[in-house]
Amino acid sequence: QVQLVESGGGLVQAGGSLRLSCAASGLTFKPNRMGWFRQAPGKEREFVARITWSGGITFYADFVKGRFTISKDNAKNTVFLQMNNLKPEDTAVYHCAVRRTLTTDYESWGQGTQVTVTA
């Protein structure tokens, strides 16, 4: 069973940076991609970024383009999210998830890591 553990969240002032990590264990297959999502209080979970496992092709939500960078270390089964120029509206619990194939949904959601950005 795949387990994902996120870390790296915290409290930061607007304009600051954080680097999130998502460590995967129990991977018995090569994922198609891994993604980062976030959920702010009272809001729906939303997509942030994703990266394909083999080619490292990235895709971002418009609201993080130019500020966030997703990367991975296949040898360590870890995905990162470098977040720069953080804004108060980035405050949320950030989760990672794995997608087995293009025809399956994201699964094995981690417990999340809290990111709080103060003005």
C-alpha positions in Angstrom: 0.0 0.0 0.0 1.4 3.4 -1.0 1.9 5.9 1.8 2.7 9.5 1.2 4.1 11.7 3.9 4.3 15.5 3.4 6.5 17.8 5.4 8.0 21.3 5.2 5.0 23.4 6.0 5.1 26.3 8.4 4.4 29.9 9.2 6.0 32.5 6.9 5.5 36.1 6.1 4.2 37.2 2.7 7.1 37.2 0.2 8.8 34.4 1.9 9.6 30.8 0.8 9.0 27.3 1.9 10.0 23.9 0.4 7.5 21.1 0.8 8.5 17.4 0.5 6.4 14.4 -0.2 8.0 11.0 0.5 6.4 7.9 -0.9 6.8 4.4 0.4 5.3 1.1 -0.6 5.5 2.0 -4.3 5.3 -1.3 -6.2 4.6 0.4 -9.5 6.0 3.3 -11.4 3.5 6.2 -11.1 2.4 8.1 -14.2 2.6 11.3 -12.2 2.5 12.9 -8.8 0.7 16.0 -7.8 0.3 18.7 -5.2 -3.0 19.9 -4.1 -4.2 22.3 -1.4 -7.3 23.0 0.7 -8.0 26.2 2.5 -10.5 26.4 5.3 -14.1 26.4 3.9 -12.9 25.8 0.4 -12.7 22.9 -2.0 -9.4 21.1 -2.6 -7.7 22.5 -5.6 -4.9 21.4 -7.9 -1.5 23.1 -7.5 1.1 21.3 -9.6 2.0 18.0 -11.0 5.0 16.2 -12.5 5.3 13.1 -14.6 7.4 10.4 -13.1 9.4 9.4 -16.1 9.8 12.5 -18.1 9.6 15.1 -15.4 7.1 17.1 -17.3 5.5 19.7 -15.1 2.2 21.6 -15.1 1.0 24.3 -12.8 -2.2 26.0 -11.8 -2.3 29.6 -13.1 -2.2 31.1 -9.6 1.2 29.6 -8.8 3.0 29.9 -12.2 6.3 31.7 -11.8 6.3 31.3 -8.0 6.1 27.5 -7.3 8.4 24.8 -8.8 7.7 21.1 -8.6 10.5 18.6 -8.8 11.3 15.0 -7.9 14.0 12.6 -6.8 13.1 9.3 -8.3 15.8 7.5 -6.3 14.3 8.7 -3.1 10.7 8.4 -4.3 10.2 12.0 -3.2 8.5 15.0 -4.8 9.2 18.6 -3.8 7.3 21.8 -4.1 9.4 24.9 -3.8 7.2 27.9 -3.0 8.5 31.4 -3.4 6.9 34.8 -3.1 4.2 33.3 -0.9 1.0 35.2 -0.5 -1.6 35.1 2.3 -4.0 33.4 -0.1 -1.6 30.5 -0.4 -2.5 29.6 3.2 -3.9 26.0 3.1 -3.1 22.4 3.9 -1.0 21.0 1.1 -1.4 17.4 0.1 0.4 15.2 -2.3 -1.1 12.3 -4.2 0.0 9.7 -6.8 -1.7 8.9 -10.1 -1.0 5.4 -11.4 -2.1 6.0 -15.0 -3.7 8.6 -17.2 -7.0 6.9 -16.8 -7.0 6.6 -13.0 -7.6 9.3 -10.4 -5.1 10.6 -7.9 -4.9 8.3 -4.9 -3.1 7.6 -1.6 -3.4 11.1 -0.3 -1.0 12.1 2.4 -2.1 13.7 5.7 -1.0 17.1 4.5 1.2 19.9 5.8 0.0 23.2 6.9 1.2 26.4 5.2 0.3 29.7 6.8 1.3 33.0 5.2 0.9 36.2 7.1 0.5 39.6 5.6 
